[in-house]
Every structure is written in C-alpha cells, then in structure tokens.
Amino acid sequence: MDKKQSKKVGFSAAYLVVAILLASLFQELVFRPLVIRWTEVPYSQFLKQLEAGEIAEVTLTADRIMYTCCGDTGQPPRVNNVVRVEDPDLIQRLVDAGVTFSGKAPTNALLPALLGWIIPMLPLGLIWYFGMRRMGQTGMDVLSIGKSKAQEITGEKTGIKFEDVGGVEEVAVELKEIIDFLKDPERFTRLGAKLPKGVLLVGPPGTGKTLLAKATAGEAGVPFFSISGSDFVEMFVGVGAARVRDLFEQAKRRAPCIVFIDEIDAIGQSRVTVGAIGSNDEREQTLNQLLSEMDGFQPNQGVIIMAATNRPEILDRALLRPGRFDRQIQVGLPTEAGRRQILNIHTKNVQLAQDVDLDRVAQITAGFSGADLANIVNEAALLAVRAGRDAVTMGDFDLAIERVVAGLQRKITLKPELKRRVAYHEAGHALVAQVQPDTDPVHKVSIIPTAKGALGYTLQMPEEDIYLMSKRELEERLAVMLGGRAAELLIFNDTSTGAANDLEVVTGLARRMVTEFGMTEALGPVRYAMEAGTGYLGRPDMLRQDISPETATLIDKETRRIIEEAQQRAVALLRQHIDALHEIARILQEKEVISGEEIKRLVQKPTQLTESVG
C-alpha cells in the first residue's frame, strides 16, 4: 500500500470511529428515551399494586410483564415494565384480582436495534456526502487532490475541424501529419521514422493556438486530454507532480492519444528564475516530473504532448530540447488571405448587406489576430442591431474597426479653443502621412474623444502586410507620429500634453533604430540592446550590461538626433502644405470627422503656398 492509499485508509477509519461514537451517544441519549416510553419497576411493587387492586391490564411476555394502572385516565396510559421472575402462582393471583391479562408472542428485536443505529447514522452520512461533494466542486476534494484535472475530449464533442480554422494552413499541415502518424504509424515506421513526442504551439495571443488543439481533437479520432498549466499547481506541496503522474498514467492506458497543456508557461518556467532561492520549489517539482514523464527511463509509447504558450522565452531549455518538444510550430498573425478566411468563418451566420466587401476588410486589418477579427464581426453585428437594421453594412464594419483600434467614442463637448488645438494636432498627423510616399494611407481622422483617453485619433490602414521596413520608411513613420506636435508648434508656437503618447512611441522606435537595427553611422552596425528572444507579450528595452558609459551617452545623443530630424521634416512638410492643413482642421472643427479620400483630394488640390502662420 503506497502513501496516498494509506492516507485515504487512515482518514476513512478515523471518520468511522467518530461516526460510531456519535451514533452511540445519539442512541443512548436521544433515540432510546423517545422510543421506549415505559419505565421498569421492581417485582415486589407489582405484587403490592396487584393486591391493592390498582392494576387494570397486564400483558405477559416470555421475559417481561407490562401493565397499566387504573388511575391513568384522561391521559395516555403509563406502561410499567417488570422483569418476569419464576412465580408459579402468578396466573392465579391475576385471576383472583380480576385483572384482564393476556400473553404476547416473542418478537424479533433485530429491527428496533437496526433502527436504533440507522436513524442516528443517516444524518451523519448525509453530512459526509454533501461535504465531500462540496469540496469536490471547489477543487478541494481531499480524496482526489492528487488526481489530474484533465478532461478527455473526443472529436464529436469539440465539433471543430481544421476547415473551421482559417489562416493557419502551414500549421494545419504539420498537425495533420502527426494525426496521420497516430492513425497509420506503419506508414512512417517502415522508413525508420519515429513518432514525435511533443508539439509546442508558439505565437501571439489570439492567433488560434487553443482552437488548433480543439481542431486536432476533432480530426484525430484518438483520445484527447485537455488541461491548463495552472491546473497542476495547488496550495499543497507535491500536488503538481502527483497530477502530472496521474495524467500520464491515464494517457498511457488510452494510448495512442494526445495530451494538450494550455498555457504551459505556468509550470514550464526556467528553473533559473523560478524562485529567489531556487530550492525545492513546487513549480520546479512539477516541471521535473513533466520532464521525466516526457523523456525519462519509463517508455512513453503512443502519447503525444501538445502545448501552447505565448511566452516561449521563459520556458526551461530542458523542456524545449529534442526528445521532449520535438516540434515548435509558430502560429503567427494571419496574412491577408488568412484574414479573409477567418472573416468568412465568422460571418457564416451573420446577415451581410450588399455593400459589405470582406476583401477590403481583410486588406485594412493588417496586424489583426483571429480573435481581433472575430471581435470586429461581433461588434459590427451589435452596431447593426442597435441601429435597427436587418443586415450588417460596411459602415458597421468601419465603426467596429475604429472601436477596436481607438476605443469607444465618448460624447464630450470640447471648448472651442481646445477643439481647435485637437483639430490641428490630428490634421498634422494626417497631412504628414498623406504627403509622404511610403506611409500607410489615411483611412479616417476624428476629434471625437474615446474611452482610451484620446481626444482624437488618425487611422491609417496599410494596403498590404508588412514584413520588414527600410530606414527611410521608419523615418517617415517617425515624422507622421510627430506631425501633431509639429502642427501645434507651427500654428500655436507652443506644445501640449496631447503628444505624450506620440513621444513615447517615437522614442521607443528611434532607440530601436539605434540599438537594434544599426541605422546610425555614429555607432555602426552593432547591436547594443539585450537579446530580443522570441517573446510576444513585450519586453523592456534594455541595453547590454557590457556597454561603456560613453557608448550609452552616444546612444542617447543619436536617439535624440533622429527624433529632432523627424520633427523638422514634419514641420517642413506642413509648411509646404499649410493651406491643406488649415482646410483639414476647419472641416474637423465643423464635422469632427474627415475621411482619407477627402484628405487626399485636399492635398492634390492646387493651392497657393504660404510660408508660416504664428
């Protein structure tokens, strides 16, 4: 008997002893006084009452004499109990006293005895049952604390196939190969190929990693166990490792099968950074058990481990080596064709109007994940319902994209002077973006405040997916982001706090140009930033530890130089198109919104150039 079973037996025995003691007390103190309403008297007292004529009726049993007295009228008769003794004259005495007497056959005393135990045990059993059930629902079942929480899923239960997942053709091909391996292993083993032990899905949030796992379950036709990384760790030490063992025991019994661990970074963090002391940590024990189960001395035939994470940079290296996670599949943001497929899937049950162009929606949503696109479709449908329309229009999609990018619009009335400043700020962004050759086209400009805290916004929608950017394109992007501040300097000869977020983005991008991209002659083609890793949740922009103070100072100077040159470029472009700047700002103050097509028309319109204003 192992330690876990001995704990269960000890707990059950202790509970049984306590239950017996409580039942005995209940029987003696509660049950017996309620069931037995008669009292026992001496035989001598019975004879005295018989001679005095005080007894009305007598019942004789094999070992007892039970009688009632004549004076018990107007109330329930009191039954007295006498232990029967050997008395040959008893019947004659009863006859002489004129007492009505009768005999009673012996009865089985087993039923009262059982009731005396069952009745007090029943409430205790109910309390135990509901207590254990409650603990099980809250995840604190003492008897199953080391059991795995993995749920076995079949393809019919998920209802998802690879055809229901869009934009992941390359990933689906690799996953289908693993499924084919499970279904027909001889096709691969005849050439010496071995079954992969682990598949790690890596990618930004919202790209469909968990959905791909569900589709794998739908296509596999083999048992599929699904569990989250956080389900292994509890408040009790050793529970995580026990649950890992139990999970693999279940999987081995059902092999061939697939085990999917979502958010594996919850237990797979590098053991160098798990704890400050780094000794005997619960997460480390869980990870060690997982490593042993995946590729240890015990064979693990026919069990494939799938896992998903958006933080691969923090995973332990032993977890990522071949023999454990043999394949790392990158699940990136969808391309334009992939976004079109995703939109088709999510609009399958949505009533679309004739003017809806999903190709255009896919084109202007570069950089959006599958979750973002699903949110856009849902927001557009909600807007159509709110407006009382029977179908979703293209305008609903435009508003939904704006809501996802910029936030919910807030109906706040701005003072005229503040409204004028915001109008020129956004006009500056839009105009600099429009007149430069390699920037994303302007889709819409608004000076309606949003829930994200912005008093206005300029939406640029790329015409195609961007995979790399040149130095000139980055410099143009910096000028666009500084166009609002440049417009305030040009018109009001002053700046405001409205450019705070622009400066934050500009500084980060310019610093990356210096420290990561080597786009400055003063420092040369050298990387000064720390190792980028493969993280998708952002990372601090830190310099290497071995950089000298002089180099760090030069990095700051070069970053400032790039930003100042971008601002000068923005100011020069605005001076060159000052009439268009005034016209865009005027329309924004009147209508609060202007489209990209109208801005393009204003810029192309022949105007008389003006040197400067203010």
Summary of the structure (lengths in Angstrom):
residues: 614
radius of gyration: 41.5
end to end distance: 89.7
largest distance: 144.5
contacts: 1810
relative contact order: 0.06
helix: 52%
strand: 12%
